Amino acid sequence: MSKSPTPMEIISLRESAQLTQTEAATLVCSALRTWQHWEGGTRKMHPGLWELFQIKANQIIDIKFI
């Protein structure tokens, strides 16, 4: 079973994909403020959204760094 990511895991993956917070939030159909709460640690990201973000961010990383 998946677990919620830590704020540092979220930030690290977003930065690795060279995404702004707005772009990252858009990828998972979230509001910017919600994304900021996840990165700030005041709310936990749902494991399913984390999995979705990992898939999409890694696709972006693969495309950017080929």
Protein Blocks (a to p, Z undefined) as FASTA:
>chain_A
ZZdddfklmmmmmmmnopafklmmmmnopafklmmmmmnopaccdfklmmmmmmmmmmmm
mmmmZZ
